[in-house]
Amino acid sequence: MSILVTGCNSTLGYHLLNLFPHNNQGRIVAMASELPPEHLRLAHVRYVKGNHQDYKEMFALLSEWKPAEIYHIVSQEFSLGMPGMKASSLLQFFMTGAFNVLETVRQAVPKARVLLASSAEIYGGSKGMMDVLHRETDTPQPMTPYATAQASCELLARQYTLAHNLDIVTARPFSVTGPHQHEKFVLSSTASQIAAIAQHDGETAIYTGNLDVSRDYLDVRDQARAMTLLMKRGVTGETYNICSGKVRTIRDMVQFLINLSGYPIEIRVDPALERHIDIPLLAGSPEKFMALTGWKPMISLEDSLRDLYAEIKTRRNSPPPQG
């Protein structure tokens, strides 16, 4: 059986691919516009540089490999949005990509199962919705172009399910962290700054954006495991939160990373790192997904942060990868 993963250069992509059978060499295809560095490529995976914005390219890929399962997780590469990209371009990027994937599935592999990775950001943070665990039945209240784009992709997926009988299930992941996370994210950026201080014994201050927000975090390995379960057991046309149902403030997690280092590090807020629109609290109910699969998080947030910090220290102390 052939499996296709789009967005393979994300943190989720790496851990998801690592879960697939290692004896299925040559039938697991991972695609992204920029491929992961060599040291993060897995031997049992065939990596293909491709552009899901190009319909002909997607059609050729699906026609050649005939995947039975497609994980469309491109959104995970850009879950903070793409810096400098205009709102109109962001909307076009996600909608065009989702359309190309779903339409080429309809044309080339109409029996394939598609897992669409959306985002919990579509819930927004409107008045009266700040102190609840969001459920899949909540009305989307997107507050950013990225969230609007994801909500639109969900509607497109529903259209293809209803009008063309495609087998699509939608995941709404909440926040994630863990080893190999890109340093553009707040916790990995914090861990990297702390590791630099420990390595060079330099300035004992780190720079962050707004820390007084609360999020529902999962370890990326638990998230990857959830995605594979959802691919196997999710009901066609349904949407599932992927989250823990527990909330922590960003400040608490940053302080935990500081405590790990053993250094008396000062936190300095840099206005340039603050998001223009930042939802004060974003948490979800995993009840629907847990009832379906029996899944539950197996890695505590503390262990996830320990592993993140250890991996980033190794990353910083390693020589630059060749090629």
C-alpha positions, -999 to 999 in steps of 0.1 A, spaced: 0 0 0 13 34 -10 11 64 15 15 100 5 24 128 30 23 164 19 41 190 41 68 164 51 93 191 63 72 200 93 78 186 128 47 166 125 58 153 91 90 138 105 74 120 135 44 108 114 67 93 87 87 76 115 56 58 126 50 41 92 64 5 87 101 7 79 98 -24 57 75 -5 33 105 11 16 96 28 -17 59 30 -11 59 58 14 61 91 -4 68 124 13 64 157 -6 72 193 2 83 224 -17 115 223 4 126 189 15 139 182 51 177 183 56 195 150 50 199 142 87 161 144 91 153 121 62 142 85 69 156 56 49 122 40 43 107 71 28 108 83 -8 112 122 -7 99 142 -36 103 179 -41 70 192 -54 46 220 -54 10 213 -44 1 246 -59 7 231 -93 -23 209 -104 -4 191 -132 24 182 -107 0 169 -82 -19 149 -108 13 133 -121 24 124 -86 -9 107 -76 -12 90 -110 23 75 -105 21 64 -69 -17 57 -66 -17 62 -28 -44 46 -7 -38 70 21 -30 107 18 -20 129 48 -24 165 37 -5 183 65 9 213 46 -8 236 71 16 224 98 45 240 81 28 274 82 8 273 114 21 307 124 13 320 89 40 329 64 58 361 75 54 389 50 27 371 30 -4 392 23 -37 379 35 -50 374 -1 -19 354 -10 -22 333 22 -58 325 14 -49 316 -22 -20 294 -11 -41 272 12 -73 271 -10 -54 264 -42 -33 237 -25 -64 220 -10 -83 222 -42 -54 207 -62 -50 178 -37 -88 170 -36 -94 174 -73 -65 152 -83 -76 126 -58 -111 127 -74 -95 123 -109 -66 99 -101 -74 79 -69 -111 84 -60 -110 55 -36 -81 69 -15 -87 81 21 -76 117 28 -67 131 62 -69 169 60 -50 187 88 -68 219 97 -62 241 128 -78 248 161 -72 285 153 -105 285 133 -123 285 167 -110 320 174 -117 338 206 -149 357 204 -166 370 235 -182 342 255 -158 316 241 -128 323 263 -133 299 291 -146 267 275 -131 236 259 -140 240 222 -159 211 207 -162 202 170 -198 215 168 -187 251 178 -192 277 151 -158 288 137 -149 323 146 -116 329 126 -97 360 136 -67 357 113 -63 351 75 -46 318 84 -76 307 104 -100 318 77 -80 299 51 -82 267 72 -120 271 77 -124 275 40 -104 243 33 -127 225 57 -157 236 37 -140 226 5 -134 191 19 -170 189 29 -180 198 -6 -158 170 -21 -172 145 4 -209 154 -3 -207 161 -40 -180 135 -51 -182 109 -23 -145 113 -15 -134 96 17 -121 126 38 -117 130 75 -106 163 91 -82 168 120 -82 200 140 -49 200 159 -42 223 188 -8 235 199 22 211 197 58 210 208 86 184 211 119 174 195 128 186 160 104 215 162 114 245 140 128 274 160 101 298 147 77 285 174 77 301 208 88 271 229 115 259 205 127 295 201 129 298 239 147 265 243 172 275 216 180 309 233 184 291 266 207 265 250 228 293 235 233 309 269 243 276 284 267 269 255 284 303 254 278 316 289 266 348 273 238 373 280 215 358 305 183 371 289 158 356 264 134 375 242 98 365 237 64 377 226 33 378 248 35 350 274 2 357 291 -18 334 268 -30 299 276 -29 269 252 -37 232 250 -4 216 241 4 181 230 38 164 223 42 161 186 47 123 189 13 120 205 -1 141 178 15 119 151 1 88 167 -34 105 168 -32 112 131 -25 76 122 -54 64 143 -77 90 127 -67 78 93 -76 43 103 -108 49 123 -121 84 115 -156 85 101 -158 99 66 -169 136 66 -163 140 103 -140 164 121 -120 156 153 -101 178 177 -65 166 184 -57 179 218 -53 171 255 -82 190 271 -57 206 295 -44 242 295 -10 258 304 2 293 301 31 300 278 48 318 307 47 286 328 62 265 301 90 291 293 98 292 331 100 254 331 126 255 303 146 281 322 145 259 353 159 230 332 189 250 323 199 259 359 207 295 348 191 326 363 177 338 330 157 370 326 126 371 304 123 402 282 93 408 260 101 420 225 71 438 209 84 427 175 77 391 185 42 397 196 14 386 173 -10 413 161 -40 391 171 -34 367 199 -62 347 213 -60 347 252 -71 311 256 -74 283 231 -83 248 244 -103 219 231 -122 188 241 -107 156 228 -137 136 240 -150 128 205 -117 115 193 -109 96 225 -144 79 224 -137 68 188 -102 54 192 -93 51 229 -63 74 222 -49 95 250 -17 115 254 12 93 266 40 119 269 36 146 296 42 182 286 71 183 311 88 153 293 80 169 260 98 201 270 127 181 284 131 162 251 128 194 231 155 211 252 178 181 250 174 178 212 180 215 207 212 214 227 223 184 206 213 203 175 233 234 185 264 213 194 264 193 162 284 204 132 263 217 103 249 189 81 267 184 48 249 189 16 
